[in-house]
Amino acid sequence: MTDLDLCAAQYCSVAGDLDANIDRHLQVMRLAAEQGVTFLLFPELSLTGYEPSLALALVQTPDTARLQPLRELAKQLRMTTQVGLPLRCDARDSILIGALFFGADGTQTIYTKQHLHAGEERVFSPGAGGAPLLIGDERIALSICADFTHASHARAAAKSGAGIYATSVLISESGYPRDSELLQGYAAELSLGVLMANHGGPSGGWACAGRSAFWAPGGQLVVSAVGTGDCLVIARRRQGIWQGQTVALSLGD
């Protein structure tokens, strides 16, 4: 079993400001690379904040030049990086809750949220998901928030041969106990490592819980942010043993 360095970027989005969030994502990426991270996961809609009412104005296509600095830095740092944003992927004009994965090798992968929360259908359409990623010899299956509330989604990840289930979320204070219990349950029942990246501050009117975390296969909580705020939640596997670390971040404007 090879070494692995995973990181949930707990992040406080600037509501509706794509350019400011790009700059702040670049800062987080550099700080994560200093910690030796090879896979970096941001929260749901991290580049815009969870702002459905602004999605039409903020929606991007997967090849947009505005994200080129993120693509280039991921390749330069050799660190596969996921970011979240509203996406328009075809001519139907559908807006999807999307994630772009900028590969350490310069490739790009798309994942779109399959299962919408109640009310999201007023703005967004269900997406098609996406294939697992390969980081070294580790297969990482992806999800965005409500996807993981469907046990069939996590089971399909395990069936695909994934060893890691990475979920990009917005979880509120009131929803955290139930949602974290679900994620820990998948780690225990499906022998998956579960990485969860949550918003570190309010977004879209929600009081987000922070407490991004990683559970090892078998269900043990390896590491969790203690609360809200910008931070890195890092899980490292060495000789089959998982260890965790948190790093508080102070990001410039």
Backbone bond lengths (Angstrom), bond angles and torsions (degrees), N, CA, C in turn:
res aa  C-N    CA-C-N  psi(-1)  N-CA   C-N-CA  omega(-1)  CA-C   N-CA-C  phi
1 M - - - 1.464 - - 1.529 108.42 -
2 T 1.335 116.39 123.50 1.457 120.85 -173.71 1.530 111.41 -80.57
3 D 1.335 115.51 162.69 1.459 120.93 174.99 1.526 109.69 -68.21
4 L 1.341 115.72 151.95 1.457 120.80 -177.45 1.514 108.49 -150.86
5 D 1.334 117.35 137.98 1.469 123.14 179.34 1.523 108.57 -128.76
6 L 1.334 115.23 102.95 1.459 122.72 -178.16 1.518 109.69 -106.62
7 C 1.337 116.67 151.57 1.460 118.94 -179.79 1.519 110.86 -146.56
8 A 1.331 115.73 129.68 1.454 122.47 167.28 1.520 107.56 -93.11
9 A 1.325 116.71 121.18 1.461 121.31 176.40 1.522 107.81 -89.03
10 Q 1.322 116.92 98.30 1.468 119.68 173.50 1.522 107.04 -74.08
11 Y 1.336 116.52 124.62 1.461 119.96 -162.93 1.519 110.99 -140.18
12 C 1.331 116.16 138.83 1.463 123.05 175.32 1.526 108.41 -99.56
13 S 1.329 117.28 104.14 1.458 121.51 -177.15 1.532 111.58 -72.92
14 V 1.333 115.19 147.39 1.464 122.06 171.27 1.524 106.54 -87.85
15 A 1.317 117.51 114.36 1.468 121.91 -170.17 1.523 111.84 -57.52
16 G 1.330 115.97 118.69 1.451 122.39 171.64 1.510 116.29 74.02
17 D 1.323 118.96 5.93 1.469 121.50 -175.32 1.520 109.37 -111.02
18 L 1.321 115.50 90.55 1.463 120.70 -175.68 1.525 111.46 -62.69
19 D 1.327 116.99 -43.48 1.462 119.47 -176.19 1.527 111.61 -66.31
20 A 1.335 117.37 -42.38 1.469 119.93 178.22 1.524 110.61 -62.83
21 N 1.332 116.85 -40.50 1.460 119.62 179.72 1.520 112.33 -68.97
22 I 1.322 117.87 -34.70 1.466 119.60 175.00 1.522 109.90 -59.96
23 D 1.335 116.65 -47.65 1.465 120.39 179.66 1.532 111.04 -59.54
24 R 1.325 117.15 -41.97 1.463 120.79 -178.64 1.533 111.28 -71.92
25 H 1.333 117.07 -34.54 1.465 119.57 174.62 1.530 110.70 -62.67
26 L 1.321 116.74 -40.04 1.465 119.99 178.71 1.533 110.45 -61.48
27 Q 1.335 116.80 -39.57 1.462 119.81 176.46 1.532 111.06 -61.83
28 V 1.337 116.10 -46.11 1.458 120.06 -179.19 1.526 110.55 -62.10
29 M 1.320 116.47 -41.76 1.467 119.94 -179.89 1.528 111.18 -59.79
30 R 1.310 116.85 -44.25 1.471 119.72 -179.31 1.529 110.75 -64.60
31 L 1.322 116.37 -41.13 1.466 120.15 -179.79 1.525 111.16 -67.45
32 A 1.334 116.52 -37.01 1.465 119.52 176.91 1.523 111.15 -66.84
33 A 1.322 116.48 -39.61 1.467 119.80 179.23 1.525 111.00 -62.54
34 E 1.332 117.03 -34.35 1.466 120.21 177.44 1.529 111.42 -62.47
35 Q 1.335 116.10 -23.59 1.466 121.27 179.18 1.526 112.45 -91.80
36 G 1.331 116.96 4.13 1.455 120.39 178.05 1.511 114.82 81.03
37 V 1.332 117.71 16.47 1.464 121.74 -177.75 1.525 110.21 -68.88
38 T 1.338 116.41 140.21 1.461 120.92 176.76 1.526 112.93 -113.10
39 F 1.354 117.35 -15.11 1.466 121.84 176.77 1.520 107.79 -139.11
40 L 1.353 116.07 120.74 1.464 122.86 -174.82 1.523 109.75 -121.05
41 L 1.328 116.20 125.44 1.458 123.27 -174.60 1.526 109.85 -118.36
42 F 1.345 117.53 120.75 1.456 122.82 175.56 1.536 110.34 -95.44
43 P 1.356 118.02 165.47 1.468 120.68 179.41 1.534 113.41 -71.26
44 E 1.321 114.34 172.16 1.463 122.66 176.70 1.534 110.49 -56.70
45 L 1.357 115.35 131.08 1.468 121.35 177.26 1.523 112.12 52.54
46 S 1.328 115.81 40.62 1.471 120.56 -173.88 1.523 113.05 -64.29
47 L 1.340 117.69 -30.79 1.461 120.26 -175.39 1.524 113.64 -78.86
48 T 1.313 117.44 -10.94 1.471 120.37 -179.23 1.512 112.63 -127.59
49 G 1.340 117.03 -14.93 1.447 121.26 -163.92 1.518 109.29 80.81
50 Y 1.332 114.85 161.62 1.468 119.59 178.53 1.529 106.92 -81.28
51 E 1.332 115.18 88.24 1.471 122.15 -172.77 1.526 109.21 -132.72
52 P 1.343 117.72 75.17 1.468 119.47 -177.53 1.526 113.69 -54.96
53 S 1.324 117.67 -35.67 1.469 120.17 -177.64 1.525 112.27 -66.71
54 L 1.340 117.44 -17.75 1.462 121.74 -179.61 1.526 112.41 -103.43
55 A 1.313 116.92 -0.70 1.464 120.29 -171.18 1.527 112.64 -61.25
56 L 1.323 117.66 -39.36 1.461 120.03 -178.43 1.522 111.00 -62.26
57 A 1.326 116.77 -36.96 1.460 120.58 179.87 1.518 112.36 -77.21
58 L 1.325 117.03 -24.07 1.457 121.09 -172.87 1.520 114.34 -103.37
59 V 1.338 117.81 -9.42 1.459 120.78 -172.99 1.529 110.86 -60.03
60 Q 1.347 114.72 141.34 1.460 122.28 -179.46 1.522 109.79 -125.54
61 T 1.325 116.11 161.43 1.453 121.03 169.81 1.533 108.25 -93.57
62 P 1.331 117.42 155.83 1.473 119.32 -176.14 1.524 114.47 -58.89
63 D 1.351 117.22 -25.45 1.465 119.58 -176.75 1.521 113.27 -97.60
64 T 1.333 117.72 13.09 1.450 119.99 -175.56 1.533 112.33 -56.58
65 A 1.320 115.29 136.93 1.461 120.85 -179.80 1.525 111.75 -69.25
66 R 1.325 117.98 -19.42 1.474 120.50 -177.65 1.531 111.36 -62.52
67 L 1.326 116.59 -25.64 1.461 120.18 -178.17 1.527 113.36 -94.89
68 Q 1.340 116.71 5.11 1.462 119.24 -176.72 1.536 113.02 -59.38
69 P 1.334 119.78 -36.59 1.478 117.86 176.95 1.523 113.19 -59.63
70 L 1.332 117.21 -34.40 1.460 120.73 177.95 1.520 110.98 -69.89
71 R 1.314 116.50 -42.72 1.470 120.77 178.01 1.532 110.34 -59.21
72 E 1.321 114.99 -47.41 1.461 119.78 -175.23 1.526 111.24 -67.21
73 L 1.341 116.69 -39.76 1.461 118.67 -178.56 1.530 111.24 -69.24
74 A 1.332 117.14 -38.71 1.468 119.19 177.49 1.521 110.76 -58.53
75 K 1.317 116.66 -41.80 1.459 120.26 178.57 1.524 110.97 -68.87
76 Q 1.329 116.38 -42.99 1.465 120.21 -179.52 1.528 111.36 -61.39
77 L 1.349 115.94 -40.64 1.463 120.87 -177.82 1.524 112.82 -83.46
78 R 1.331 116.72 -9.07 1.471 121.78 -175.51 1.523 110.28 57.07
79 M 1.346 115.24 46.85 1.458 121.31 -175.49 1.530 109.01 -135.68
80 T 1.312 117.50 106.94 1.467 120.90 177.56 1.520 108.90 -61.73
81 T 1.331 115.96 127.31 1.464 121.62 -170.95 1.520 110.43 -131.08
82 Q 1.342 115.79 131.03 1.460 122.26 176.45 1.521 109.54 -103.71
83 V 1.344 116.11 136.62 1.465 122.23 172.98 1.524 108.19 -129.50
84 G 1.340 116.55 154.09 1.458 120.59 -177.42 1.518 111.89 -115.74
85 L 1.350 116.26 140.57 1.465 121.31 -178.69 1.522 110.03 -167.94
86 P 1.343 117.76 161.01 1.463 119.94 172.59 1.532 109.49 -69.96
87 L 1.323 116.70 133.44 1.460 121.68 -176.71 1.520 111.44 -124.26
88 R 1.315 114.73 144.74 1.466 122.13 168.01 1.514 106.45 -118.26
89 C 1.337 115.63 113.86 1.466 120.23 -169.72 1.518 114.48 -105.72
90 D 1.338 118.31 -9.09 1.468 119.39 -177.96 1.524 109.03 -151.42
91 A 1.316 115.35 -173.07 1.460 120.67 -174.39 1.526 113.59 -81.93
92 R 1.334 118.41 0.95 1.466 120.05 -177.20 1.518 112.88 -77.94
93 D 1.315 117.84 -6.92 1.471 123.82 -177.41 1.523 112.52 68.81
94 S 1.317 119.21 10.94 1.453 121.21 176.68 1.524 109.70 -67.62
95 I 1.332 115.87 140.56 1.459 121.01 174.19 1.526 107.34 -103.34
96 L 1.313 116.14 127.25 1.455 122.52 -176.70 1.524 109.85 -114.55
97 I 1.318 116.27 148.99 1.465 120.41 169.11 1.518 106.25 -82.63
98 G 1.319 115.14 110.20 1.450 118.81 -168.05 1.506 114.33 -120.23
99 A 1.317 114.09 166.11 1.457 123.48 172.02 1.516 107.52 -135.44
100 L 1.314 115.43 134.91 1.453 121.55 172.47 1.515 108.29 -110.21
101 F 1.321 115.29 134.43 1.458 122.10 178.68 1.521 107.50 -112.38
102 F 1.332 115.51 114.44 1.457 122.22 178.56 1.518 107.99 -94.37
103 G 1.318 115.53 112.94 1.453 120.68 -172.30 1.508 113.58 -76.47
104 A 1.330 114.85 152.32 1.458 120.86 175.09 1.519 111.75 -60.89
105 D 1.332 116.37 -22.11 1.466 121.50 -179.82 1.518 112.98 -96.81
106 G 1.354 117.45 7.75 1.456 121.02 178.81 1.515 114.92 92.05
107 T 1.314 118.40 -4.63 1.457 120.90 177.72 1.530 110.44 -79.43
108 Q 1.336 116.00 166.07 1.460 121.64 177.57 1.524 109.70 -132.42
109 T 1.333 116.42 136.03 1.456 123.42 179.12 1.524 108.64 -124.21
110 I 1.342 115.71 144.69 1.469 121.62 -179.63 1.522 109.31 -113.58
111 Y 1.330 115.58 138.06 1.459 121.84 168.80 1.526 106.62 -130.09
112 T 1.352 116.77 135.68 1.459 120.53 177.50 1.525 109.95 -125.87
113 K 1.323 115.36 138.34 1.455 123.72 -173.19 1.526 110.84 -60.87
114 Q 1.327 115.71 125.80 1.461 121.33 -175.55 1.528 112.99 -87.11
115 H 1.318 116.72 -36.64 1.464 121.99 -173.51 1.525 109.25 -116.04
116 L 1.331 116.25 118.97 1.461 120.65 -176.50 1.519 111.46 -91.88
117 H 1.339 115.69 146.14 1.457 120.63 168.88 1.530 109.36 -69.98
118 A 1.322 116.73 155.08 1.468 121.37 176.22 1.523 109.11 -55.62
119 G 1.313 116.11 129.59 1.457 122.45 -179.98 1.516 113.43 99.26
120 E 1.324 117.81 -27.19 1.464 119.52 -179.06 1.519 111.99 -67.53
121 E 1.339 116.79 -23.61 1.461 120.24 -178.14 1.529 112.04 -66.20
122 R 1.335 117.64 -15.31 1.470 119.95 177.51 1.525 111.51 -68.47
123 V 1.328 116.78 -22.11 1.468 121.65 -178.33 1.525 111.65 -120.77
124 F 1.319 116.11 -41.08 1.457 121.42 -170.99 1.527 111.79 -107.39
125 S 1.317 114.55 156.84 1.463 122.12 172.62 1.519 109.08 -108.53
126 P 1.342 117.76 152.95 1.469 119.17 175.58 1.521 110.68 -63.48
127 G 1.319 115.29 142.15 1.452 120.41 179.01 1.516 112.05 -97.47
128 A 1.313 115.52 -170.76 1.469 122.04 -173.60 1.515 112.57 -109.70
129 G 1.334 118.27 6.87 1.457 119.29 -176.91 1.516 110.78 74.44
130 G 1.308 115.70 -141.42 1.452 120.59 -179.14 1.517 110.71 172.38
131 A 1.304 115.93 161.33 1.461 121.58 -177.37 1.525 110.69 -73.95
132 P 1.341 117.60 152.84 1.467 120.31 173.54 1.526 111.29 -60.51
133 L 1.327 114.99 155.73 1.453 121.80 174.65 1.522 110.04 -95.53
134 L 1.313 115.73 156.89 1.459 121.28 171.30 1.518 108.42 -113.96
135 I 1.324 116.07 119.26 1.462 122.15 173.49 1.517 105.71 -114.03
136 G 1.318 115.96 105.01 1.466 119.32 -169.34 1.516 108.39 63.20
137 D 1.340 117.12 -122.96 1.456 119.66 176.67 1.524 111.94 -104.77
138 E 1.345 116.90 15.07 1.468 121.35 -179.21 1.529 110.41 -99.38
139 R 1.326 115.79 129.30 1.463 121.16 177.41 1.537 108.54 -93.84
140 I 1.351 115.86 124.35 1.458 122.42 -177.25 1.517 109.04 -115.52
141 A 1.333 116.62 116.80 1.463 121.99 176.74 1.524 108.97 -90.75
142 L 1.325 115.63 148.86 1.456 121.96 -169.84 1.515 111.55 -114.71
143 S 1.332 115.82 152.68 1.461 120.57 170.28 1.515 108.86 -154.66
144 I 1.331 115.26 157.66 1.464 121.59 174.29 1.520 107.87 -123.30
145 C 1.293 116.19 112.41 1.457 126.60 171.49 1.527 113.32 43.19
146 A 1.333 119.78 -107.03 1.471 121.67 -171.53 1.519 113.10 -55.51
147 D 1.321 118.25 -20.25 1.464 119.69 175.51 1.529 110.69 -52.42
148 F 1.340 116.42 -43.06 1.474 118.53 -173.55 1.522 112.51 -74.52
149 T 1.330 117.96 -13.65 1.467 119.23 177.55 1.520 111.68 -75.17
150 H 1.317 117.30 -7.22 1.464 123.02 174.68 1.526 107.71 -102.16
151 A 1.321 116.41 110.26 1.466 119.99 -176.11 1.521 111.77 -57.43
152 S 1.327 117.02 -29.80 1.461 120.19 179.85 1.526 111.35 -61.75
153 H 1.316 117.38 -29.70 1.465 121.12 -179.96 1.524 110.44 -67.63
154 A 1.324 116.77 -48.13 1.464 120.51 178.64 1.528 111.23 -66.16
155 R 1.339 116.81 -37.78 1.463 119.51 179.43 1.530 111.05 -64.97
156 A 1.343 115.88 -37.34 1.463 119.41 177.59 1.525 110.33 -65.26
157 A 1.324 116.63 -35.30 1.465 120.11 177.32 1.518 110.06 -62.70
158 A 1.331 116.45 -47.01 1.458 119.78 179.15 1.525 111.09 -63.18
159 K 1.323 116.67 -40.62 1.466 121.18 -179.05 1.530 111.33 -64.68
160 S 1.341 116.72 -29.46 1.470 120.78 -179.41 1.524 112.47 -72.80
161 G 1.333 116.06 -8.22 1.454 120.24 -178.95 1.514 114.01 95.92
162 A 1.349 116.83 8.05 1.457 120.04 179.60 1.529 110.45 -68.22
163 G 1.324 115.36 144.28 1.453 120.78 172.95 1.511 112.22 -102.07
164 I 1.364 116.13 -17.52 1.456 122.95 -178.78 1.521 109.04 -127.27
165 Y 1.334 115.97 136.91 1.466 123.31 174.99 1.527 105.87 -115.31
166 A 1.320 117.12 111.13 1.461 122.78 -174.86 1.517 109.14 -107.96
167 T 1.336 117.09 120.54 1.452 120.41 -175.62 1.526 111.11 -123.99
168 S 1.320 114.30 129.23 1.455 124.80 -177.70 1.527 106.87 -102.55
169 V 1.343 118.05 118.86 1.468 119.17 -162.95 1.523 113.14 -136.24
170 L 1.328 114.27 165.78 1.456 124.27 157.02 1.518 105.98 -125.28
171 I 1.326 116.23 110.77 1.466 122.00 179.97 1.519 107.97 -121.44
172 S 1.314 115.47 127.03 1.465 121.44 -178.63 1.522 110.41 -82.76
173 E 1.323 115.25 169.34 1.464 120.30 175.68 1.528 111.06 -56.89
174 S 1.330 116.59 -44.11 1.468 119.29 -176.38 1.522 112.15 -70.55
175 G 1.339 117.20 -29.41 1.453 120.06 -177.85 1.516 114.81 -88.12
176 Y 1.336 117.38 -11.74 1.468 120.03 -171.39 1.528 113.94 -62.95
177 P 1.333 119.75 -44.50 1.471 117.67 -177.47 1.527 112.88 -57.37
178 R 1.333 116.67 -46.94 1.469 119.15 -178.57 1.525 111.24 -68.61
179 D 1.342 116.82 -44.06 1.458 119.34 -175.30 1.524 111.79 -68.19
180 S 1.323 117.91 -40.83 1.464 119.61 178.56 1.523 111.20 -66.58
181 E 1.324 116.20 -33.43 1.462 119.25 176.35 1.527 110.93 -64.73
182 L 1.330 116.85 -40.72 1.465 120.54 176.57 1.524 110.82 -59.73
183 L 1.325 116.62 -48.86 1.461 120.51 -176.63 1.516 111.44 -64.50
184 Q 1.320 116.75 -42.35 1.463 119.59 176.73 1.527 110.67 -63.36
185 G 1.322 116.12 -35.16 1.460 120.25 177.58 1.518 112.29 -63.55
186 Y 1.338 117.53 -39.12 1.467 119.60 177.24 1.523 110.61 -64.55
187 A 1.331 116.59 -40.61 1.465 119.37 177.88 1.522 110.72 -59.80
188 A 1.342 115.85 -41.23 1.467 120.38 -177.96 1.519 112.24 -73.01
189 E 1.328 117.03 -47.24 1.463 121.30 -171.00 1.521 113.40 -81.92
190 L 1.340 116.74 -31.11 1.459 120.58 -173.90 1.519 112.68 -108.82
191 S 1.337 116.83 2.31 1.471 122.03 -179.28 1.522 111.86 54.64
192 L 1.341 114.80 44.18 1.453 121.92 176.45 1.523 109.55 -106.77
193 G 1.337 116.92 143.10 1.449 119.73 161.33 1.519 107.78 -77.53
194 V 1.322 118.39 131.66 1.463 121.96 -174.91 1.526 109.53 -119.18
195 L 1.334 115.63 117.05 1.460 123.20 179.18 1.518 108.65 -108.48
196 M 1.336 117.11 127.07 1.473 121.86 -177.07 1.528 109.79 -127.31
197 A 1.351 115.92 122.76 1.463 122.10 177.26 1.520 108.96 -110.37
198 N 1.330 116.80 117.21 1.466 123.13 -177.62 1.524 109.69 -112.84
199 H 1.333 115.11 160.14 1.458 120.78 172.53 1.524 109.75 -65.35
200 G 1.323 115.08 144.27 1.454 120.43 -178.25 1.507 114.57 -97.71
201 G 1.336 116.95 1.86 1.456 120.84 179.95 1.504 110.18 -157.53
202 P 1.341 118.10 179.25 1.462 120.86 -178.02 1.521 111.75 -58.00
203 S 1.332 115.97 144.31 1.462 120.81 176.72 1.522 108.90 -154.14
204 G 1.317 115.96 129.74 1.454 120.92 177.60 1.515 114.27 59.18
205 G 1.323 117.15 29.13 1.456 120.60 -179.12 1.512 114.51 86.68
206 W 1.325 117.50 -1.46 1.467 121.55 179.56 1.524 110.52 -96.38
207 A 1.310 116.60 137.88 1.463 122.34 171.44 1.526 107.10 -86.01
208 C 1.327 116.09 96.54 1.464 120.51 -174.09 1.526 110.61 -75.88
209 A 1.314 114.83 148.30 1.461 120.69 -171.21 1.520 113.90 -86.44
210 G 1.347 118.28 -15.85 1.451 118.07 -170.65 1.519 109.88 63.57
211 R 1.324 116.86 -132.63 1.468 123.73 176.28 1.530 112.76 52.15
212 S 1.332 115.71 39.65 1.463 120.63 172.79 1.523 108.47 -55.82
213 A 1.338 116.86 151.72 1.469 117.93 -166.87 1.522 111.72 -156.30
214 F 1.331 113.58 166.90 1.464 122.19 169.69 1.519 108.77 -136.37
215 W 1.343 115.24 129.60 1.466 122.82 173.49 1.527 108.27 -110.46
216 A 1.312 116.94 132.81 1.460 121.54 178.85 1.520 110.54 -77.02
217 P 1.339 118.23 157.92 1.464 120.11 171.72 1.528 109.74 -52.58
218 G 1.318 116.34 129.33 1.447 121.75 -173.10 1.517 112.45 106.79
219 G 1.352 117.39 -18.28 1.462 121.08 171.79 1.512 116.42 104.29
220 Q 1.325 119.37 -3.04 1.461 119.99 -179.70 1.526 110.80 -69.24
221 L 1.347 116.85 131.19 1.457 121.05 173.02 1.519 108.10 -74.03
222 V 1.324 116.78 115.22 1.461 121.88 -177.88 1.519 110.96 -87.18
223 V 1.350 116.43 -42.70 1.460 120.36 -175.96 1.523 108.92 -159.14
224 S 1.336 115.66 145.82 1.462 121.88 177.23 1.514 108.80 -150.19
225 A 1.337 116.38 143.06 1.465 119.61 168.41 1.526 108.27 -63.26
226 V 1.316 116.37 146.19 1.466 119.19 -175.87 1.523 112.24 -77.50
227 G 1.321 117.66 -17.09 1.458 121.01 -179.22 1.507 109.79 -172.91
228 T 1.330 116.85 -131.80 1.454 122.37 -176.80 1.533 110.42 -98.91
229 G 1.342 115.83 -174.76 1.461 121.84 -179.92 1.513 112.40 99.66
230 D 1.328 115.47 165.91 1.467 121.99 177.85 1.525 109.81 -75.85
231 C 1.321 116.86 127.73 1.462 119.66 177.07 1.518 110.44 -163.60
232 L 1.316 114.85 164.81 1.462 122.85 172.07 1.514 108.71 -103.25
233 V 1.323 115.88 133.43 1.465 122.21 175.87 1.525 106.00 -116.76
234 I 1.317 116.23 105.53 1.462 122.47 -167.70 1.523 110.24 -109.20
235 A 1.324 115.66 133.16 1.467 122.37 174.78 1.524 107.93 -119.51
236 R 1.329 116.13 125.32 1.460 121.72 -177.76 1.536 109.44 -119.26
237 R 1.320 115.32 132.99 1.465 120.82 175.10 1.531 108.92 -108.85
238 R 1.332 113.85 122.66 1.462 120.87 177.11 1.518 108.48 -130.11
239 Q 1.336 115.92 122.04 1.470 122.36 -179.21 1.538 110.97 49.88
240 G 1.332 114.41 40.80 1.459 120.74 176.19 1.517 115.21 82.40
241 I 1.333 118.15 -1.93 1.465 122.21 -178.12 1.527 109.74 -106.28
242 W 1.332 116.35 131.44 1.459 122.14 179.91 1.526 110.79 -92.99
243 Q 1.325 115.71 136.79 1.456 123.20 172.68 1.521 108.98 -134.84
244 G 1.338 116.57 154.02 1.453 120.13 -175.09 1.511 113.15 -124.97
245 Q 1.340 114.61 160.28 1.451 122.56 179.68 1.520 108.54 -153.59
246 T 1.323 117.65 141.37 1.462 121.48 170.85 1.529 109.09 -116.67
247 V 1.318 115.77 144.32 1.457 122.12 179.43 1.519 108.04 -132.02
248 A 1.325 117.36 114.87 1.461 121.62 176.84 1.530 109.79 -69.56
249 L 1.334 116.41 143.93 1.451 121.69 -177.98 1.519 111.01 -117.95
250 S 1.318 116.03 143.39 1.457 122.58 171.84 1.520 106.90 -122.55
251 L 1.330 116.26 103.25 1.460 121.09 -172.02 1.525 109.92 -98.99
252 G 1.328 115.56 137.01 1.454 120.51 175.12 1.515 111.48 -79.15
253 D 1.322 116.92 162.25 1.471 121.72 179.13 1.517 110.77 -83.14
